């Protein structure tokens, strides 16, 4: 259900403009969206939340609006977070404040058995994993000002979900973070399609995620496709929504063949299916 809260009090007492927020109460690992109605003599620049900047972009389907996606870090504890909107009015830079309430996502634990070498890394593997992590974060922390999407997102395949986002991952009885995406059951060689149009920014075999593809959709939105056995595209190419980007496999740290599908917004790892639902309902 789409449930916007029009911040009437803020609009009348603090803001000289209208702002819609999808929800001011959000779980860790989830995303919310702000929509701004364009106003004369006002230029919006950014939203600052927990010392992180989030750009305000042209709305993808409404020329009279702007928007900003706000992700909440998975490890953020329940709290009230102060957010500031920065804008320029008649040549003067101004800020206004509002609050988000972060709630507990109540994610479950998941026990997984894998090869010991995938949990306790030797020096060589540790160095490789570290280099690959830095490479990926340099991608995620860049926001392309152009948007490549013009329609709703789709899922990368139609298959049973075997593991959802956010579950605490216990590998060989040792807690090692959380499940950063959604897993789809897929025998080796199952076609994987692009969830939306974008630019291919990584095509590579990696230590943890195996055969990996990352798509930049613009505006700081990325989708990721892991454990692939074959690639159908190359880095730097543009891909259309629904285009086959490769085949599923059993590469990387896995217990069996499947597709791991994940997403990043503004550099933060977020629930990919919640993000898709949010964008599809509110931006298209």
N, C-alpha and C positions, 0 to 999 in steps of 0.2 A: 504493500500500500504506500502510495506516495503521500508523505505528510510533511508539507512545508510549514515552518513556523515563521510567519511574518513578524519581524521584530518591531512591532508598532511603537513600543516604549522607546526603544533606541532610535528609531527613525524620527520620532517626534521630539526627543530631548537631546539626542547626541548626534545623529547623522543628518546631513543635509540631503541624503539620497535614500532610495529604497534598497534594502538588501534582504534576500531570501536565503535561509539556511535550511538544508534538507533535514537536519536534526542537530540540536545543540547537545544531545547526549549520545556518545559514541564509544564503542568498545575498543580496547587496544587491538591493533592489527587491522582495523577497519578504516574506511575513508568516508568523509562527508564532502559536500559541495556547497559553495557560496555562489549565489547569482546576484549580479548587480545590474540594475536598470541604468542605462546611460542617461546622464543628466547634463544639461548645458553648463559650461564653465567648470566642469569637474572632470579631472583625469585621474583614474585609479592607477596605482603603481604596484602595490604588493600587500600581502598579508603576512604578518610576523607572528609565529606561534612557537613558544619554547625556544626562542633564539634562532629559529630557522625561518628563512624567507621563502614564501610561496608566491609565484607570479600570478598576476591577473591577466587572463587572456580573452580574446574575442570568443564569444559563445559560438559553438559550431553550427547551430541551427537557427539562431535568432539574432539578426543584425542589430537589434535594439538593446542587446544585453552583453555583459561580460561574465566571466566565471572564474573560480579558483577551486581546485581540488585540494582538500586538506587531509593528509594521512596521519594516523596516530601510530606511533611506534609500538611494536608488539610488547616490549618490556615496560611500557609506561604503566605505572600503578594508578589505581583509581584516585582521581583528584579533580580539582577545577583548574582549567588552563586558561590563562589570559591571552587573548589574541588582539592584535592591533591591525586596523586597516589604514594604510598610508595612501593619501590622495592629495592632489593639487587642486586648489580652488582659487580661481582668479589670480593665478601666479604664486599663491602662498601654499607651502607644504603643510599639511595638517594630518593628525592621526585621531582615530577614535577607537575605543576599547569595548570588547564584549567577551563573553566567556563560553568555553566548552566544558561539559562535564564528561570526564573519562570514566567508563565503567569497566568492570572485569568481564573479559570475554568468556571466562569459565571453560577454557579449553581442556580437553582430556589428555591423558598420557597414552603413549603407544610404545610397546616393547618390540624391538627389532633385532634380529640376529644377522650379522654380516661378518665378512672376513676380518680377522683381527687387524690386518694391515690397513684396513679402511677406517679403523677407530684409533689405534695407536700408530701414529705415523713415524716413519724413519726420517732422518734429516733431509734426504732428497725429496721425498713426497711432501714433507712439511714446507719446504722452500717452494715447490711447484704450486701447492695449494695457496700459499701466501701471494705469489705472483699473480695467479689467476683471480684471486679475490680483489686485489688492487686494480687489476685491469677492468673487472666488472664494475667496481664502484666508480671508476673514472667515467664509465659510460653512464651509469645511473644518475650521477650527480650533475650531468649536463642536461639542460632543458632546451630542446629545439623550439624556437619561437613559432615555427610553422606547424600547423596541424595537418596530418595526412589522412585523417578520418573524416568521413562525410555521412556515415550511417551507423547503425547500431553494431555493437560487438556480437560475435558468435563464439561458441565454444570450439576448441581445436579438434574435437572429435565427438561422436555420439557413442558413449560407452559408459559402463558402470563406474562410479566413483568409488575407489577402494580406500582412499585416505583423504580426509579434508584438511583444510588449512588450520594451522595453529596448534595442532596436537604436540605436546611435549614429547620429544624423541629420546627414548632410552635405548642406546645401542649397546648390546652385550652387557646389560645391567648397569650401564653408565650413562647418566643424563648428558646429552650432547645437543642442547639447543631445542629447536622446535621445527615442525614441518612447515616449510616456507611456501607451500603451494597446494595444489589439488592434484591428486593422482588419479589417472584413468586407466582402467584395465585395457591392455592392448598387447596382443601377441606380436612377436617380432615381425616387422614388415607392414604394420598397419599405417596407412597414410595419415599424416598430420597436416592440418590446414591452418593458415594464418587467421588469428582471431579478428584481425582488422587490417586495413592497409597501413603500410609504413615502410621504413627503410631498414634493411638488414644491417645491423651494426656488429654482430658477432656470429661467426660460424666456426666452431672449434670443438675438439675433443678435450674435455677437462677432467681433472682427477675425481672430483666428487660427482659432478653432474653428467659426466660422459659426453656423448655427442650433444652439443648445445647450440641453440639458435636464439638470438635476442633480436626483437623487433622494436624499433623506435617509432612510436605513433605520433610523436610531436607533443608539445606542451608538457614535457616531463613524464609522459606515460610510456611504459615499456611492458611488453609481455615476453615471457621466456618459455622455452620448450626444451626439456632435458631427457637424457638417456636414449637419444636417437641412434639408429644404426646406419642411416644414410641421409645425406643432404641433397636437396633438389635445387638449392639456391646458393648464391655466393655473397660474401660480405660486400656491402656497398650497393647491392641491387635494391630496387623497389619492388614490393610485393603487394598484390591486391588481396582484399578480404576473401577468404575461401580458397585461395591458391595453395596447392600442396607445397610444403616447404621441406618435406623429408618423410622418413619412415621411423616408426617406433623401434626400440631395441632394449638391450639389457646392459648398456654401458654405464660406467661410473659406479658409485656406491649404491647398489640395488640388491634386492632379494629375489627379483624376478622381473620379467619384461613388463614395462608400463610406460606411460607418458606422465611426466611431472610438468605441470603447467603453473607458472607463477607470474606475478606482476609487481611492478615498482611504480610509485608515484612520488615525485619530488625526492627521489633517492631512498624512500622508505619501502620496505617490504610490506605488502598488504594482501589481504584476502582477495584473490583474483576474481572469484565468482561474485563476491559482494561488490567489487569495483565495477564489473561489467553490468550488473543489475542497476547500480547507482547511475552510471553514465547513460544506459539505455532508457531509463525511466525519466531522467531529468534533463538530459541534454539533446535528446532526439524525440 
